[in-house]
């Protein structure tokens, strides 16, 4: 097999890599020549407890296959420790795959602050802490790849997952901004919204479908996005079951009102169909493009 996507002399940090998607990512990165820091606190899918054996088992798998890996058992909220561990073990950092996550599913009216806060800390603060600690090293070497793990629950919403959906879509907002800030230093940043048969989705997906959603069917996209071959940045990709596709925002052309004379709620109601009509919709790629219609409306009524 001709493997043109290679990671010799590259160091990859993968959080939550003791099982599921993270384990699949770690094994595939190692197969393609990367030195892998396998991070996993070893807690439950609900964020309780800790167990070093999860990360250790994955490292043993990688080493038995002839690869190079080091285990790390820190919480992602201690991102500086994880990054320092990678530096101590391998001397550099090239790729960060923010994969660690938990679920605390409850309907919003039954949700406790602890359910909201813990999901935020693991998904958002944890991804921030690890990426923030790695960022200066990537800037200094003018090379880096960062992958955030979003979710369709954030993109589209999902019953009982207000905390999880908030965190996952928040990570895509971080993806977009870091892609802008990192580009000049050759740091590319993307996000995936994966569907895989893991302990976090067990019981939520019909068994016959669950068995087909192997985590290994997500990892090839992650490895490609993290490679030198790929020049994509700020992208969001749904992936699972052997299928993948890119997601983009879409906005209607909208309706404009005279900002000098003002307008009423009744005016909004009268134009509601036009405001919500996606015929010929726009696809703004950044803030500048997003403001075009508003600026054109101001210009239209400025004379």
C-alpha positions in Angstrom: 0.0 0.0 0.0 1.3 3.4 -1.0 1.0 5.7 2.1 1.7 9.2 0.9 0.1 10.7 4.1 3.0 10.3 6.5 4.0 11.7 9.9 7.6 10.8 10.4 9.2 13.2 12.9 5.7 14.6 13.7 4.2 14.5 17.2 0.5 14.1 17.8 -1.4 14.7 21.0 -4.8 13.0 21.1 -7.1 13.6 24.1 -9.6 11.0 25.2 -7.6 8.4 23.3 -8.1 5.4 25.7 -11.1 4.1 23.7 -13.6 4.8 20.9 -12.8 7.5 18.4 -9.6 8.6 20.2 -8.1 5.1 20.2 -8.9 4.7 16.5 -7.2 8.0 15.8 -4.2 7.1 17.8 -3.7 3.7 16.1 -4.0 5.2 12.6 -1.7 8.1 13.3 0.9 5.7 14.7 0.5 3.4 11.6 1.3 6.4 9.5 4.5 7.1 11.4 3.5 9.6 14.0 4.8 9.7 17.6 1.6 9.7 19.6 0.8 11.0 23.1 -2.2 9.0 24.2 -4.1 11.1 26.7 -6.9 9.7 28.7 -8.0 10.3 32.3 -9.8 7.1 32.3 -13.1 8.4 33.7 -16.6 7.2 32.9 -18.7 8.5 29.9 -20.3 10.8 32.5 -17.0 12.2 33.6 -16.6 10.3 36.9 -13.5 8.6 38.3 -10.2 7.9 36.7 -8.2 4.9 35.5 -4.8 4.8 33.9 -5.3 1.5 32.2 -7.2 2.9 29.2 -4.4 5.0 27.8 -1.8 2.3 28.8 -3.6 -0.3 26.8 -3.7 1.8 23.6 0.0 2.6 24.0 0.8 -1.1 24.3 -1.2 -1.7 21.1 0.8 0.9 19.3 4.1 -0.4 20.5 3.3 -4.0 19.7 2.6 -2.9 16.1 6.0 -1.2 16.0 4.8 2.3 16.6 5.9 5.0 19.1 3.6 6.2 21.8 3.5 7.6 25.3 0.6 7.5 27.8 -0.7 10.5 29.6 -3.3 10.4 32.4 -3.9 14.1 33.1 -7.3 15.8 32.8 -7.7 17.9 29.7 -8.4 20.9 32.0 -4.7 20.5 32.9 -3.7 21.0 29.3 -0.3 22.5 30.1 0.7 19.2 31.8 -0.4 17.2 28.7 1.6 19.4 26.4 4.7 19.4 28.7 4.5 15.6 28.7 4.6 15.5 24.9 7.6 17.9 24.9 9.4 15.9 27.5 8.8 12.6 25.7 9.2 13.7 22.1 10.6 17.2 22.0 8.0 19.0 19.9 4.2 19.2 19.1 2.8 19.2 15.6 -0.8 18.1 15.9 -3.5 18.4 18.6 -6.7 16.3 18.2 -9.2 17.5 20.8 -11.3 14.4 21.2 -12.0 14.0 24.9 -15.7 14.3 25.9 -18.4 13.2 28.2 -22.2 13.2 28.3 -24.6 14.4 30.9 -27.9 14.2 29.1 -30.9 15.8 30.7 -33.8 17.9 29.5 -33.1 21.6 30.2 -35.7 21.9 33.0 -34.2 19.0 34.9 -30.5 20.0 34.3 -28.4 20.9 37.3 -25.5 23.4 37.2 -23.1 20.5 37.7 -24.3 18.8 34.5 -23.8 22.0 32.6 -20.5 23.0 34.1 -18.8 19.6 33.8 -19.7 19.2 30.1 -18.4 22.7 29.5 -15.2 22.1 31.4 -14.3 18.9 29.6 -15.3 19.9 26.1 -14.7 23.6 25.9 -12.2 24.5 28.7 -10.3 21.2 28.2 -9.9 21.8 24.4 -8.9 25.4 25.1 -6.3 24.5 27.7 -4.6 21.8 25.6 -4.7 23.9 22.4 -3.6 27.1 24.2 -0.6 25.3 25.7 0.4 23.9 22.3 -0.2 27.1 20.3 3.1 28.9 21.1 5.1 25.9 20.1 3.3 25.7 16.8 3.7 29.4 16.1 7.4 29.2 16.9 8.0 26.3 14.4 5.6 27.8 11.8 3.7 24.6 11.6 0.7 23.1 13.3 -2.6 21.2 12.8 -5.5 21.4 15.3 -8.7 19.3 15.1 -11.7 20.0 17.3 -14.5 17.5 17.8 -17.9 19.1 17.3 -21.2 17.3 16.9 -24.4 17.2 14.9 -26.0 17.9 18.3 -24.4 21.3 18.2 -25.1 21.9 14.5 -28.7 20.9 14.5 -29.7 20.5 18.2 -30.7 17.3 20.0 -33.3 16.6 22.6 -31.8 16.4 26.1 -28.4 17.7 25.0 -28.5 21.5 25.6 -25.2 21.3 27.5 -23.5 19.1 25.0 -24.9 21.0 22.0 -23.7 24.3 23.4 -20.2 23.0 24.0 -19.9 21.3 20.6 -21.0 24.3 18.6 -18.9 26.5 20.7 -15.8 24.5 19.6 -16.6 25.3 16.0 -16.7 29.0 16.8 -13.2 28.5 18.3 -12.2 26.6 15.2 -13.2 29.5 12.9 -11.3 32.1 14.8 -8.1 30.1 15.4 -8.1 29.2 11.7 -7.9 33.0 10.9 -5.3 33.7 13.6 -3.2 30.6 12.8 -3.0 30.8 9.1 0.0 33.2 8.9 2.0 30.7 11.0 0.9 27.7 9.0 -1.4 26.5 11.7 -4.5 25.0 10.1 -7.6 24.3 12.2 -10.6 22.2 11.4 -13.5 20.5 13.1 -15.3 17.2 12.7 -18.8 16.2 13.7 -18.4 12.5 13.9 -20.9 9.7 14.4 -19.3 6.5 15.8 -20.3 3.5 17.7 -18.6 4.3 21.1 -19.5 4.1 24.7 -20.9 7.6 24.5 -23.4 6.6 21.8 -24.2 3.1 23.0 -27.9 2.9 23.8 -28.6 6.0 21.8 -28.3 4.3 18.4 -30.1 1.1 17.3 -27.8 -1.9 17.9 -27.8 -3.0 14.2 -26.7 0.5 13.2 -24.3 0.9 16.2 -22.3 -2.1 15.0 -21.7 -0.6 11.6 -20.6 2.8 12.9 -17.0 1.7 13.6 -14.8 4.5 15.1 -12.2 3.4 12.5 -14.4 4.9 9.8 -13.9 8.4 11.2 -10.2 8.4 11.7 -9.0 8.6 8.0 -10.5 12.0 7.7 -8.9 13.2 11.0 -5.5 11.9 9.9 -5.8 13.6 6.5 -6.9 16.9 8.0 -3.9 16.8 10.3 -1.4 16.0 7.5 1.0 18.3 5.6 -0.9 17.2 2.4 -4.1 18.9 3.5 -4.4 22.7 3.2 -8.0 23.0 4.4 -8.6 25.3 7.3 -11.8 26.5 9.2 -13.8 23.6 7.8 -16.5 21.6 9.5 -17.1 18.0 8.4 -19.8 15.5 9.3 -18.3 12.0 9.1 -19.4 8.4 10.0 -20.2 5.1 8.6 -17.8 5.5 5.7 -19.4 8.8 4.6 -18.2 12.4 5.0 -19.3 15.8 3.8 -18.4 19.4 4.5 -20.9 21.7 6.2 -21.3 25.4 5.6 -23.6 28.2 6.8 -26.4 29.4 4.5 -28.2 32.7 4.8 -31.2 34.1 3.0 -30.8 37.2 1.0 -33.1 38.9 3.5 -35.0 42.2 3.3 -33.7 45.7 3.8 -35.5 48.6 5.5 -34.7 52.4 5.6 -32.5 52.9 8.6 -33.2 56.7 8.6 -36.9 56.5 8.7 -37.0 53.4 10.9 -39.4 50.4 10.6 -42.0 48.6 12.8 -42.6 45.1 13.9 -45.5 45.1 11.4 -43.0 45.9 8.6 -41.0 42.9 9.7 -44.1 40.7 9.7 -45.0 42.0 6.2 -41.6 41.0 4.9 -41.3 37.7 6.9 -41.6 35.4 3.9 -38.8 37.3 2.1 -36.6 37.3 5.2 -36.9 33.5 5.5 -36.7 32.7 1.7 -33.5 30.8 0.9 -33.9 31.0 -2.9 -30.5 32.1 -4.2 -29.1 32.0 -0.7 -25.7 33.4 0.3 -22.8 31.5 1.9 -20.6 34.0 3.7 -17.1 32.7 4.3 -16.1 35.4 6.9 -17.3 38.4 8.8 -16.5 40.7 5.8 -18.8 38.8 3.5 -21.4 38.4 6.2 -21.7 42.2 6.4 -22.1 42.8 2.7 -25.9 42.9 2.6 -26.1 45.1 5.6 -23.6 47.6 4.2 -25.4 47.5 0.8 -28.6 48.4 2.6 -27.0 51.3 4.4 -25.5 52.5 1.1 -28.9 52.2 -0.6 -30.6 54.6 1.8 -27.7 57.0 2.4 -28.6 59.3 -0.5 
